[in-house]
Structure formats: structure tokens, C-alpha cells
């Protein structure tokens, strides 16, 4: 069933108003990983909840309890549950998104204020959260607005689950999903799930995503002196925490991306030739990698190797060091305590439960080799399992048909390097097919500076999400 022409025209006619609403959403700095912005995350939840109710959605703000972040006990931001329609003759679709964002400051290298949506002449809508994930969430709201204002029923029963902690491990959400998936819960009777929280592989070809890597995130801490020391007085007289930390972090991964922790890469079976052919067919090139990265720095010139490095294999990345001198000038301090953060993106059959003991045992053994008198600890901050779905399910067939209708081309079928842990929770709790239907492009820079969503992707992406619901309604 093609989406009504009236719906497509409504989206075009209201494009400027939709962009203004995205601007209003971006202006709320809903940074879940910063305790000082917890009130803004709650404000964003209330803002979105009000907009959903205004277009006829029955909603509930759910208290997810408390958690401790950076030594402070905080209330978790509420999740939003929504529903509209309860026709037993219609399929029931659950859509998920998040309204929290990554940290952003102009001093990070942004060309503009990250929380002011900047509209470029070339169509880029630049602002934190524009692509990840406020734009896609508002895409669903745009669709609901059409049906509310035109007094037309949705072609499906719709259920919503929007959260404010995705960028910080989705704390509290798993238990909510499991609870609401029980008989009588908000998600009871759901036939499929659609998530729009990822991106095309490139800037040209729409994509459907059937796999995500999982995550194991670690914090490695080394401490020794009772206070910061002067290197001119104590250099070469004491074991320095920074030296130990850098040594340990250098033993996690090499310059070619190979994970040096024994047993992790070995868990994954090598690809078959037929599997390699799948990656060969994808509309992607080394130039796409390097354009997205902003530099000619791809590890390999082989497209298949690079794609498998992004989708099929685990990767380990070093993220930063806390406690080290980072200011202007030439401060000659020996830090008393430093902590390094790193993560591993996981692929089946890897899980945090399997990987974490290997990492801890390896680093403990490597630290012992240093013969250092410093103290060492490693902790797991959060994690999530990888996920794979059946691309031949009717849910994916509906999305393929919608993509052909809106973009007039076949979508790439991709596995993705990022992690959305709740994806697997939905799949396991509901026992239904889960689809990732991205709105944004591969160069959106979701966790980087100058994050953007192209106007065309926001508007055509809204049409795509709406058309998908109409295709779900009729597909067998």
C-alpha cells in the first residue's frame, strides 16, 4: 500500500515548520552523561511528551528510578511510553528512539553553537542531536501530526518507546521493556519493531540495517602518590601512574586495529567467500570512508576488509585519559591518579560476559609484569550484546518497498558498527523481528563536532517512515 499522496504533500508543505520544531528540540541540551544537564534531559522528555499528546497519542512518563554517576546519585530521566490505535485487524508496530544527546561545546571544534540549529544554504541542519536521534524521533511525530490534523486513522496500531539515557547505556530501560512486554503491558501484542537511530553507509544509498555490534566499555585506573608531584623533584625517583597507564593501554590494540587481548578475535569465525561477496556488492568505497573521517587514513585500501572491520569484526578503541594535565602551557606535573577509558565493539558470538574476564585477566597480568608499586584497578562501566536479524522477514520487506517508493532505488543491507543495546532486548523480550531504518547519512558525524542532518534526509526520511507504516499494513 503506497502512502497517500496527501501525506507526501503534507510533509513537503510543512517542511519549514518541521525544521523549526527540530530547532526547538536541538535547543534543549539534553546531555545524559553530564549530571549538570540532567534537568535538561527531563525537560526534553516533557517537551516531547507534550508534543505527542497534542497529536492524539496516549502517553505515560515512566519513572526509571535512580543511578549513580560520577559519585552522585541522580534520578534517571523518565522514559515515554505511547500508544495510538487498538484495532485487532491491524498490525501493531513499536517504534523506539532517544531524546538524549552526546556532550558538545563550541570549544570542541564546532563552527557554530552546537545547541542552536544552523541551517546552511546547502541544506545541512547542523546541531547536536539533529541526526542522533532527535531528527528521526521527530520524523515519527511529523507522521502523527498528518494523521491527527487530517482526521485519518493510522494504517497500523502504533506503540512508542522513547528514552533519555541511550548515550549513557540506556540505564533502567531493559527492565521496563521486559515488564511492558508481558501480557497487559504497553508492548503486549506488538508484531514488529522499527528503530531509526543509525545512518546510511554512504551519502547516496538508503540502507536497512540487520546487525549491530555490541559494547564492552572499561575504565582502567592507576594511582600511586598521595598528591600530584613535581617532575623535577620526583622524576625517575618514583613509579609514575601515567607511565604505567600508557604502557597498559598500548598493549590493548595495535595500529592496524588488531585486538591484542588473547581470545577475543579468536571467538569469531573467518568469513566465507560467499559472505565476502555480500560486502563487495555494497555501494561503498575507501573514498567514502575517508570523506566521512575527514582524512586519508583508512587502514586498508581493500573495500571488503574495511567494511568487515566496521561490521563483522570486533574493534577496540582508546577514548581518553582522565587526571592528566590538559591545559595551556607546559605544566611539569606527575599526576597522582590517572584513568584511561576504552571500549570494545562486539560481534556474535561475543558478549560482555565472555569478553570482560579476558580483558581483566590480561591487564592484571600485564600490570604485574611492570613491577610497579602503583595501585591498579579495572572496572566495566556498561555493555550490550550484539544483534542480528532476519532480512527476509516481512518487516524488512515492507521497509524495502517503502525505500523503493520514496527513493526509487534498492536499499543497501548493512550491519553497523555502532551499538544500540536495547535492540536485542526488544528482540528477545517480544520475540519479534526488529528493523533499523535509518534517516541520516553516513557523513552526519553523530558523535562528532558539527553533527548535521541534511534537510532532504529529514523530509524524505519522514516520508520513508510514514510509507513504511503503510507497507507494513498490507504485507503478508
C-alpha positions in Angstrom: 0.0 0.0 0.0 1.6 3.2 -1.1 1.4 6.2 1.3 -1.4 8.6 0.4 -0.3 11.4 -1.9 -1.9 13.8 0.6 0.6 12.6 3.2 3.6 13.2 1.0 2.3 16.6 0.0 1.7 17.4 3.7 5.3 16.7 4.5 6.5 18.9 1.7 4.1 21.7 2.7 5.1 21.6 6.3 8.9 21.2 5.9 9.8 24.6 7.3 7.6 24.0 10.3 9.2 20.6 10.9 12.6 22.1 10.8 11.6 24.8 13.2 10.4 22.1 15.6 13.8 20.3 15.2 15.4 23.6 16.0 13.4 23.8 19.2 14.4 20.3 20.2 18.1 20.8 19.5 18.0 23.9 21.7 17.4 21.7 24.7 20.9 20.4 25.8 19.7 17.0 26.9 23.1 15.6 27.7 22.5 12.4 29.6 26.2 11.8 30.5 26.6 15.2 32.3 25.0 15.5 35.8 24.6 19.3 35.4 22.3 18.7 32.4 20.0 16.1 34.0 17.3 18.7 34.3 17.6 19.4 30.6 17.1 15.7 29.8 13.9 15.8 31.9 12.8 19.0 30.2 13.3 17.3 26.8 11.2 14.3 27.9 8.4 16.6 29.0 8.7 18.6 25.7 8.4 15.5 23.6 5.6 14.1 25.8 3.6 17.2 25.3 4.0 17.2 21.5 3.0 13.5 21.4 -0.2 14.1 23.4 -1.0 17.1 21.1 -1.3 14.7 18.1 -3.5 12.2 19.9 -1.1 9.8 21.4 -1.9 8.3 24.8 1.3 8.6 26.8 2.9 7.8 30.1 6.1 9.3 31.6 7.7 6.3 33.4 10.0 6.8 36.5 13.0 4.6 35.9 14.5 5.1 39.4 17.9 6.3 40.4 21.5 5.7 39.5 25.0 6.9 40.5 27.1 8.9 38.0 30.4 10.4 38.9 29.8 9.7 42.5 26.4 11.5 42.6 23.1 9.8 43.0 20.7 11.1 40.3 17.1 10.4 39.2 17.1 8.7 35.9 15.2 10.8 33.3 11.7 9.4 32.6 11.0 7.1 29.6 8.0 7.9 27.4 5.5 5.2 26.5 2.9 5.9 23.9 0.1 4.2 22.0 -2.5 5.0 19.4 -4.9 2.5 17.9 -6.0 -0.9 19.1 -7.6 -2.4 16.1 -7.2 -6.2 16.2 -7.3 -6.3 12.4 -4.2 -4.1 12.1 -0.6 -5.0 12.7 1.0 -3.3 15.8 4.3 -1.6 15.3 6.6 -0.4 18.1 8.9 2.5 17.3 11.9 3.4 19.5 14.1 6.4 19.7 16.1 8.5 22.2 16.0 12.2 23.1 19.3 12.5 24.9 22.5 13.6 23.2 26.3 13.4 23.4 28.2 16.3 25.1 29.1 19.2 22.9 30.8 22.5 23.4 31.9 25.1 20.8 35.4 24.8 22.2 35.4 21.2 21.0 35.8 22.5 17.4 32.2 23.3 16.4 31.9 26.0 13.8 28.6 27.1 15.5 26.8 26.8 18.8 26.0 23.1 19.0 22.7 23.8 20.6 21.5 26.3 18.0 20.3 24.6 14.8 22.2 26.2 12.0 20.6 25.9 8.6 23.2 26.1 5.7 22.4 27.0 2.2 23.4 23.5 1.1 20.7 22.0 3.2 22.7 20.9 6.2 20.9 21.2 9.5 23.8 21.5 12.0 23.3 20.9 15.7 23.8 18.3 18.4 21.1 15.7 18.2 19.9 16.7 14.8 20.7 13.3 13.4 21.2 11.3 16.6 18.4 11.0 17.4 16.1 14.0 17.6 15.5 14.3 13.9 14.4 10.7 13.5 12.2 10.8 16.6 10.5 14.0 15.2 10.0 12.1 11.9 7.5 9.9 13.7 5.9 13.0 15.3 5.6 14.6 11.8 3.7 11.5 10.6 1.4 11.5 13.6 0.7 15.2 13.0 -0.6 14.5 9.5 -3.0 11.8 10.6 -4.2 13.9 13.5 -4.8 17.0 11.5 -6.4 15.2 8.6 -8.5 13.1 10.9 -7.2 9.9 9.2 -6.5 6.6 11.1 -3.0 5.3 11.1 -2.7 2.2 8.9 -1.3 0.3 11.9 -1.6 0.4 15.7 1.4 2.3 16.9 3.4 1.9 20.2 6.2 4.3 21.1 9.2 3.9 23.4 11.4 7.0 23.7 14.2 7.2 26.3 16.7 9.7 27.7 19.7 7.5 28.6 20.7 5.9 25.3 24.0 7.8 25.1 24.8 6.6 28.7 24.0 2.9 28.5 20.2 3.0 28.5 20.1 2.5 32.2 16.8 1.4 33.5 15.3 0.6 30.1 15.9 -3.1 29.8 13.7 -3.8 32.9 11.0 -1.5 31.5 10.9 -3.3 28.2 10.8 -6.7 29.8 8.0 -5.6 32.1 5.9 -3.9 29.4 6.3 -6.9 27.0 4.3 -9.1 29.4 0.6 -9.7 28.9 -1.3 -6.5 29.6 1.8 -4.3 29.2 2.2 -1.4 26.8 4.0 -3.6 24.3 1.7 -6.6 24.5 0.6 -7.6 21.0 3.4 -5.9 19.2 4.1 -7.5 15.8 7.4 -5.9 14.9 9.8 -3.1 16.0 11.3 -0.2 13.9 14.2 1.8 15.2 15.5 4.9 13.4 18.8 5.6 15.2 21.5 4.9 12.7 22.7 6.0 9.3 23.2 5.1 5.6 26.5 3.5 4.8 27.4 6.5 2.5 25.8 9.7 1.3 24.0 8.2 -1.7 22.2 5.0 -1.0 19.4 4.4 1.6 20.0 1.4 3.9 18.3 -1.1 6.1 20.4 -2.4 8.9 20.1 -6.0 10.2 23.0 -6.2 12.6 24.7 -4.1 15.3 27.8 -4.6 17.3 27.6 -4.9 21.0 29.7 -3.0 23.5 32.0 -3.6 26.5 33.2 -0.3 28.0 36.1 -0.2 30.5 37.8 2.2 32.9 41.4 1.5 33.8 42.8 3.4 36.8 46.4 3.7 38.1 47.3 5.6 41.3 50.3 5.9 43.5 51.4 9.2 45.0 49.3 10.9 47.7 49.2 14.0 45.6 50.4 15.4 42.2 54.2 15.7 42.2 56.8 18.0 40.7 58.7 16.1 37.9 61.9 18.0 38.6 61.9 16.7 42.2 60.4 13.2 41.8 61.1 12.3 38.1 62.9 8.9 38.0 62.6 8.5 41.7 59.0 7.1 41.9 56.7 4.9 39.8 54.6 7.3 37.8 50.9 6.4 37.2 50.8 7.9 33.8 53.7 5.8 32.6 52.1 2.6 33.8 48.7 3.6 32.3 50.1 4.5 28.8 52.1 1.2 28.8 49.0 -0.8 29.6 46.8 1.0 27.1 49.4 0.4 24.4 49.1 -3.3 24.9 45.3 -3.4 24.0 45.3 -2.7 20.3 47.9 -2.2 17.5 48.0 0.4 14.8 46.2 -1.9 12.3 43.2 -2.3 14.6 44.1 -5.8 15.8 43.0 -6.6 19.3 45.9 -7.8 21.4 43.9 -9.3 24.2 44.2 -13.0 23.7 40.9 -14.9 23.0 38.8 -12.0 21.7 39.4 -12.1 18.0 39.6 -15.8 18.1 35.9 -16.1 19.1 34.8 -15.0 15.6 34.8 -17.5 12.7 36.5 -16.3 9.5 34.2 -15.2 6.6 33.3 -17.5 3.7 33.8 -16.4 0.2 30.0 -16.0 -0.3 29.9 -13.7 2.8 32.7 -11.6 1.4 30.7 -11.2 -1.8 27.9 -9.5 0.2 30.3 -6.8 1.3 31.7 -6.5 -2.2 28.2 -5.6 -3.5 27.6 -2.8 -1.1 27.7 0.8 -2.5 30.8 1.9 -0.6 34.4 2.8 -1.3 37.5 3.7 0.6 36.9 7.3 -0.6 33.6 7.2 1.4 35.4 6.1 4.5 38.0 8.8 4.2 35.4 11.5 3.3 33.4 10.6 6.4 36.5 10.5 8.6 37.8 13.8 7.1 41.2 12.5 6.2 43.0 9.9 4.0 43.5 7.5 6.9 41.8 4.2 6.1 43.6 1.2 7.5 43.4 -0.7 4.2 42.8 0.0 0.5 40.6 -3.1 0.3 36.9 -2.2 0.5 35.8 -5.6 1.8 38.4 -5.6 4.6 37.4 -2.1 5.7 33.7 -3.0 5.6 34.2 -6.2 7.6 36.3 -4.2 10.1 33.3 -1.9 10.6 30.6 -4.5 10.6 31.8 -8.1 11.0 34.8 -8.0 13.4 35.2 -6.6 16.9 37.1 -3.4 17.3 38.9 -1.8 20.3 39.2 1.9 20.6 41.1 4.1 23.2 38.9 7.0 24.2 40.8 9.2 26.6 42.7 9.7 29.9 41.3 11.4 33.0 43.5 13.1 35.5 46.3 14.1 33.1 47.4 17.7 32.5 45.5 19.1 29.5 45.7 22.9 29.9 47.6 25.6 28.2 51.3 25.9 28.8 54.0 23.4 30.0 52.9 22.2 33.4 55.5 19.7 34.7 53.3 17.7 36.9 53.4 14.0 37.7 49.7 13.1 38.1 48.9 11.2 41.3 46.0 9.3 39.7 45.0 8.7 36.1 42.3 6.7 34.4 42.1 5.5 30.8 38.8 4.7 29.1 38.5 2.2 26.2 35.7 0.1 24.7 35.4 -3.0 22.5 32.6 -3.2 19.9 31.4 -6.8 19.9 30.1 -9.2 17.3 28.4 -12.6 17.6 29.2 -14.8 19.5 31.0 -12.3 21.7 29.1 -10.8 24.7 30.2 -8.6 27.6 30.1 -11.6 29.9 32.5 -13.5 27.7 34.9 -10.6 27.0 35.2 -8.8 30.3 37.0 -11.7 32.2 39.5 -11.9 29.3 40.3 -8.2 29.4 40.6 -8.0 33.2 42.9 -11.1 33.4 45.1 -9.9 30.6 45.6 -6.4 32.0 46.2 -7.7 35.5 48.9 -10.0 34.1 50.4 -7.1 32.1 50.4 -4.8 35.1 52.2 -7.5 37.1 55.0 -7.5 34.5 55.7 -3.8 35.2 56.8 -4.5 38.7 55.2 -1.2 39.7 54.4 -0.1 43.2 51.4 1.8 42.0 47.8 0.6 42.5 45.8 -0.7 39.6 42.1 -1.4 39.0 39.8 -2.0 36.1 36.1 -1.7 36.0 33.3 -2.4 33.5 31.2 0.8 33.0 28.5 -0.6 30.8 27.9 -3.0 27.9 25.5 -4.6 25.5 25.2 -7.7 23.3 25.5 -7.7 19.6 22.3 -8.2 17.4 21.4 -9.8 14.1 18.0 -10.0 12.4 16.4 -11.9 9.5 16.5 -9.7 6.4 13.9 -11.8 4.7 11.2 -11.1 7.3 8.1 -9.2 6.2 9.2 -6.3 8.4 12.3 -5.8 6.2 10.3 -6.5 3.0 7.9 -3.6 4.0 10.9 -1.3 4.5 12.4 -2.3 1.2 9.2 -1.5 -0.6 9.0 1.9 1.2 12.5 2.7 0.2 11.8 1.9 -3.4 8.7 4.1 -3.2 10.4 7.1 -1.7 14.0 6.9 -3.0 13.3 4.9 -6.2 16.2 2.6 -5.5 17.0 -0.6 -3.6 18.5 -0.1 -0.2 21.8 -1.5 0.9 21.5 -4.2 3.5 24.1 -3.5 6.2 25.4 -4.5 9.5 26.5 -1.5 11.6 29.5 -0.8 13.8 27.6 1.1 16.4 25.7 -0.3 19.4 22.1 0.1 20.5 21.8 -2.5 23.3 18.0 -2.2 23.6 17.6 -3.6 20.1 18.4 -7.1 21.4 16.3 -6.5 24.4 13.3 -5.8 22.2 14.0 -8.9 20.0 14.4 -11.2 23.0 11.6 -9.8 25.1 9.0 -9.5 22.4 10.1 -12.4 20.2 9.5 -10.3 17.1 11.6 -9.0 14.2 13.4 -5.7 14.8 14.4 -3.4 11.9 16.8 -0.5 11.8 15.5 2.1 9.3 17.9 5.0 9.2 17.1 8.6 8.3 20.6 10.1 8.2 23.6 9.8 6.0 27.0 8.3 6.7 28.7 11.7 7.0 26.3 13.1 9.7 29.0 13.0 12.4 26.6 11.9 15.1 29.1 11.8 18.0 31.5 14.3 16.5 31.7 18.1 16.0 29.3 19.8 13.6 26.8 17.0 13.7 24.2 17.5 11.0 21.2 16.1 9.3 20.5 17.1 5.7 17.2 18.7 5.0 16.5 16.2 2.3 17.1 13.3 4.6 14.8 14.9 7.3 12.0 15.5 4.9 12.3 12.4 2.6 13.1 10.4 5.8 9.8 11.4 7.3 8.1 10.2 4.1 10.0 7.0 4.3 9.0 6.2 7.9 5.4 7.0 7.1 5.4 4.9 3.9 6.9 2.1 5.8 3.9 2.0 8.1 1.6 1.8 5.1 3.6 -1.1 3.6 3.6 -3.0 6.9 -0.2 -2.7 6.9 -0.6 -4.7 3.8 2.4 -7.0 3.6 1.9 -10.7 4.3 
